[in-house]
Amino acid sequence: MSEKIYTIPINLSFEQKCGCPLCRLYEQARNNALEYVTGAAMMEPDVRIETNALGFCREHFGDMLGMKNRLSVALMLESHMDEVEKKVFSHDGKHAAKEAGRVAESCFVCSRIEEHMSHYISNTVHMFRSDPEFRKLYAAQEIFCLPHLAALLKCAEDRLGKKEYPEFLRISVAIAEKGHAALREDLAGFTRSFDYRFQNEPKTERVKASVDNTVAYLASVKK
């Protein structure tokens, strides 16, 4: 399997063959974006222009505060607040409502993650098409969560030919269906453990984690 810069993180994630590989790539993109924006990049003029304009969602504000670098957050908040004041409160009420909604819905970290995930998904489809070894690795996955399955299939439909797409569709859906069945069995084991008739039945680690794993499969993380 030939290695290029853009294939390395995808190969590393798919080689684990445990859980959804796109969810792992999302977490990597998320962590990279948070470390980037709270590090030296926060002082770069181009970055500050973007963070001033986009701000951050509540989830990623929480993540940034959890990284215990409140000075970085405070400095970004100062200039972002100035930008909000200029855009929202320097015009009439109708304009303020429109701008307030736009600012509230945008997030610098989300935008970086979405950009990276778009590349990861399109490159995964490209590697499936062009690299027979990766195709085998892809087919050996344990599960795809439903949101990332949908994203993969949409990308593949746009990018693969009429001969390639049906195989990608068949393999991808089969992986998700197999994982779905395993999760359903684990979940049944978890609920059964609360029945007095099965109290002495041992619970595996998968059964114990079945509720969290099922939520992650159905809802995933932001794509």
Order of alpha helices (4+ residues) and beta strands (2+ residues): alpha-alpha-alpha-alpha-alpha-alpha-alpha-alpha-alpha-alpha-alpha-alpha
